[in-house]
Amino acid sequence: MPPEPIDQPFDSIESAYDFMNILAQVILENMKDLHRDHEAAIKEGQARRARAIELAIFKCKSLNCHLHRSRRTLNDLRTIRRLVLSERMIPETVLAAMQDQ
């Protein structure tokens, strides 16, 4: 019996873009938590822990920058696909594209 096909989570540019938006939200939430933990570590005199949290915050910021660029690239790909396929821009699509930017 052949294996059942696995649903691809990124079967379209739009689904990948949606995932990137969710990931961006999670990163921002984690950064808020890290800032709170950093303040607590400083108040408790845990310098080593505070520095480790600073590194984690830096890495989150770096990831967020990469994510922002990736979302812009995905948006560019959506635009290019529309041009190549001569997809019509109906008013709903135009409004959705404007909100994504």
C-alpha atoms as an extended CHARMM CRD file, in Angstrom:
* protein
*
       101  EXT
         1         1  MET       CA              0.0000000000        0.0000000000        0.0000000000  PROA      1               0.0000000000
         2         2  PRO       CA              1.5160000000        3.4000000000       -0.9720000000  PROA      2               0.0000000000
         3         3  PRO       CA              1.9420000000        5.9530000000        1.7730000000  PROA      3               0.0000000000
         4         4  GLU       CA             -0.7520000000        8.5760000000        2.1040000000  PROA      4               0.0000000000
         5         5  PRO       CA              0.2190000000       11.9860000000        0.7580000000  PROA      5               0.0000000000
         6         6  ILE       CA              1.1570000000       14.4980000000        3.4050000000  PROA      6               0.0000000000
         7         7  ASP       CA             -0.5290000000       17.8810000000        3.2670000000  PROA      7               0.0000000000
         8         8  GLN       CA              2.0710000000       20.4980000000        2.5380000000  PROA      8               0.0000000000
         9         9  PRO       CA              1.8740000000       23.4000000000        4.9950000000  PROA      9               0.0000000000
        10        10  PHE       CA              3.3630000000       25.7700000000        2.4110000000  PROA      10              0.0000000000
        11        11  ASP       CA              1.4510000000       24.7760000000       -0.6910000000  PROA      11              0.0000000000
        12        12  SER       CA              1.1940000000       28.4080000000       -1.7270000000  PROA      12              0.0000000000
        13        13  ILE       CA              2.9910000000       31.6980000000       -1.3060000000  PROA      13              0.0000000000
        14        14  GLU       CA              0.0120000000       32.9290000000        0.6970000000  PROA      14              0.0000000000
        15        15  SER       CA              0.2170000000       30.0960000000        3.2280000000  PROA      15              0.0000000000
        16        16  ALA       CA              3.9440000000       30.7060000000        3.6720000000  PROA      16              0.0000000000
        17        17  TYR       CA              3.2390000000       34.4160000000        4.1420000000  PROA      17              0.0000000000
        18        18  ASP       CA              0.5820000000       33.6230000000        6.7610000000  PROA      18              0.0000000000
        19        19  PHE       CA              3.0600000000       31.4040000000        8.5970000000  PROA      19              0.0000000000
        20        20  MET       CA              5.6190000000       34.2090000000        8.5780000000  PROA      20              0.0000000000
        21        21  ASN       CA              3.0560000000       36.5650000000       10.1200000000  PROA      21              0.0000000000
        22        22  ILE       CA              2.3340000000       34.0830000000       12.9000000000  PROA      22              0.0000000000
        23        23  LEU       CA              6.0420000000       33.5740000000       13.5020000000  PROA      23              0.0000000000
        24        24  ALA       CA              6.5630000000       37.3400000000       13.7060000000  PROA      24              0.0000000000
        25        25  GLN       CA              3.8550000000       37.5910000000       16.3640000000  PROA      25              0.0000000000
        26        26  VAL       CA              5.4230000000       34.7800000000       18.3970000000  PROA      26              0.0000000000
        27        27  ILE       CA              8.8470000000       36.4250000000       18.2040000000  PROA      27              0.0000000000
        28        28  LEU       CA              7.4570000000       39.7340000000       19.4690000000  PROA      28              0.0000000000
        29        29  GLU       CA              5.6580000000       37.9980000000       22.3490000000  PROA      29              0.0000000000
        30        30  ASN       CA              8.8480000000       36.1640000000       23.2950000000  PROA      30              0.0000000000
        31        31  MET       CA             10.8430000000       39.3780000000       23.1660000000  PROA      31              0.0000000000
        32        32  LYS       CA              8.4020000000       40.9710000000       25.6230000000  PROA      32              0.0000000000
        33        33  ASP       CA              8.8840000000       37.9910000000       27.9470000000  PROA      33              0.0000000000
        34        34  LEU       CA             12.6570000000       38.1980000000       27.5740000000  PROA      34              0.0000000000
        35        35  HSD       CA             12.6620000000       41.9020000000       28.4380000000  PROA      35              0.0000000000
        36        36  ARG       CA             10.6220000000       41.1480000000       31.5560000000  PROA      36              0.0000000000
        37        37  ASP       CA             12.9820000000       38.2990000000       32.4980000000  PROA      37              0.0000000000
        38        38  HSD       CA             15.9750000000       40.5490000000       31.8850000000  PROA      38              0.0000000000
        39        39  GLU       CA             14.6560000000       43.1920000000       34.2740000000  PROA      39              0.0000000000
        40        40  ALA       CA             13.9980000000       40.5060000000       36.8880000000  PROA      40              0.0000000000
        41        41  ALA       CA             17.5040000000       39.0940000000       36.5060000000  PROA      41              0.0000000000
        42        42  ILE       CA             19.0460000000       42.5310000000       36.9750000000  PROA      42              0.0000000000
        43        43  LYS       CA             16.9360000000       43.2170000000       40.0710000000  PROA      43              0.0000000000
        44        44  GLU       CA             17.9620000000       39.8460000000       41.5160000000  PROA      44              0.0000000000
        45        45  GLY       CA             21.6380000000       40.5180000000       40.8230000000  PROA      45              0.0000000000
        46        46  GLN       CA             21.9890000000       37.6620000000       38.3370000000  PROA      46              0.0000000000
        47        47  ALA       CA             24.4400000000       39.2970000000       35.9560000000  PROA      47              0.0000000000
        48        48  ARG       CA             25.2940000000       36.1490000000       34.0020000000  PROA      48              0.0000000000
        49        49  ARG       CA             21.6230000000       35.3260000000       33.4480000000  PROA      49              0.0000000000
        50        50  ALA       CA             20.9400000000       38.9370000000       32.4190000000  PROA      50              0.0000000000
        51        51  ARG       CA             23.7230000000       38.7940000000       29.8090000000  PROA      51              0.0000000000
        52        52  ALA       CA             22.4030000000       35.4910000000       28.4770000000  PROA      52              0.0000000000
        53        53  ILE       CA             18.9580000000       37.0510000000       28.1170000000  PROA      53              0.0000000000
        54        54  GLU       CA             20.5170000000       40.0420000000       26.3300000000  PROA      54              0.0000000000
        55        55  LEU       CA             22.0200000000       37.6120000000       23.8420000000  PROA      55              0.0000000000
        56        56  ALA       CA             18.6350000000       35.9420000000       23.3690000000  PROA      56              0.0000000000
        57        57  ILE       CA             17.0310000000       39.3470000000       22.7700000000  PROA      57              0.0000000000
        58        58  PHE       CA             19.7110000000       40.1790000000       20.2110000000  PROA      58              0.0000000000
        59        59  LYS       CA             19.1040000000       36.8690000000       18.4060000000  PROA      59              0.0000000000
        60        60  CYS       CA             15.3420000000       37.4900000000       18.4010000000  PROA      60              0.0000000000
        61        61  LYS       CA             15.8890000000       40.9320000000       16.9010000000  PROA      61              0.0000000000
        62        62  SER       CA             18.1320000000       39.4190000000       14.2510000000  PROA      62              0.0000000000
        63        63  LEU       CA             15.5420000000       36.7330000000       13.4660000000  PROA      63              0.0000000000
        64        64  ASN       CA             12.8490000000       39.3800000000       13.2850000000  PROA      64              0.0000000000
        65        65  CYS       CA             14.8910000000       41.3520000000       10.7310000000  PROA      65              0.0000000000
        66        66  HSD       CA             15.3640000000       38.2450000000        8.5900000000  PROA      66              0.0000000000
        67        67  LEU       CA             11.6810000000       37.4860000000        8.8960000000  PROA      67              0.0000000000
        68        68  HSD       CA             10.7330000000       40.9920000000        7.7990000000  PROA      68              0.0000000000
        69        69  ARG       CA             12.9210000000       40.6740000000        4.7100000000  PROA      69              0.0000000000
        70        70  SER       CA             11.4790000000       37.2350000000        3.9560000000  PROA      70              0.0000000000
        71        71  ARG       CA              7.9300000000       38.5470000000        4.1750000000  PROA      71              0.0000000000
        72        72  ARG       CA              8.8130000000       41.3360000000        1.7690000000  PROA      72              0.0000000000
        73        73  THR       CA             10.3380000000       38.7810000000       -0.6070000000  PROA      73              0.0000000000
        74        74  LEU       CA              7.2040000000       36.6300000000       -0.4260000000  PROA      74              0.0000000000
        75        75  ASN       CA              5.1110000000       39.6990000000       -1.1340000000  PROA      75              0.0000000000
        76        76  ASP       CA              7.3060000000       40.4620000000       -4.1560000000  PROA      76              0.0000000000
        77        77  LEU       CA              6.8430000000       36.8830000000       -5.3640000000  PROA      77              0.0000000000
        78        78  ARG       CA              3.0760000000       37.2310000000       -5.0830000000  PROA      78              0.0000000000
        79        79  THR       CA              3.2270000000       40.4040000000       -7.1640000000  PROA      79              0.0000000000
        80        80  ILE       CA              5.4730000000       38.7980000000       -9.7760000000  PROA      80              0.0000000000
        81        81  ARG       CA              3.1780000000       35.7680000000       -9.9790000000  PROA      81              0.0000000000
        82        82  ARG       CA              0.2270000000       38.0730000000      -10.6170000000  PROA      82              0.0000000000
        83        83  LEU       CA              2.1210000000       39.8180000000      -13.3950000000  PROA      83              0.0000000000
        84        84  VAL       CA              3.2700000000       36.5620000000      -14.9850000000  PROA      84              0.0000000000
        85        85  LEU       CA             -0.1390000000       34.9400000000      -14.8130000000  PROA      85              0.0000000000
        86        86  SER       CA             -1.9230000000       38.1930000000      -15.6990000000  PROA      86              0.0000000000
        87        87  GLU       CA             -4.1810000000       37.7960000000      -12.7180000000  PROA      87              0.0000000000
        88        88  ARG       CA             -6.7660000000       40.4870000000      -12.3990000000  PROA      88              0.0000000000
        89        89  MET       CA             -6.6230000000       42.7660000000       -9.4280000000  PROA      89              0.0000000000
        90        90  ILE       CA            -10.1550000000       42.8130000000       -8.0970000000  PROA      90              0.0000000000
        91        91  PRO       CA            -10.9120000000       45.4410000000       -5.4280000000  PROA      91              0.0000000000
        92        92  GLU       CA            -10.7960000000       42.8740000000       -2.5920000000  PROA      92              0.0000000000
        93        93  THR       CA             -7.3530000000       41.7020000000       -3.7200000000  PROA      93              0.0000000000
        94        94  VAL       CA             -6.0410000000       45.2590000000       -3.9300000000  PROA      94              0.0000000000
        95        95  LEU       CA             -7.2690000000       46.0290000000       -0.4140000000  PROA      95              0.0000000000
        96        96  ALA       CA             -5.7730000000       42.8050000000        0.9660000000  PROA      96              0.0000000000
        97        97  ALA       CA             -2.4110000000       43.5440000000       -0.6740000000  PROA      97              0.0000000000
        98        98  MET       CA             -2.3950000000       47.0590000000        0.7540000000  PROA      98              0.0000000000
        99        99  GLN       CA             -3.1040000000       45.7410000000        4.2630000000  PROA      99              0.0000000000
       100       100  ASP       CA             -0.2820000000       43.1620000000        4.0060000000  PROA      100             0.0000000000
       101       101  GLN       CA              2.3180000000       45.8550000000        3.4050000000  PROA      101             0.0000000000
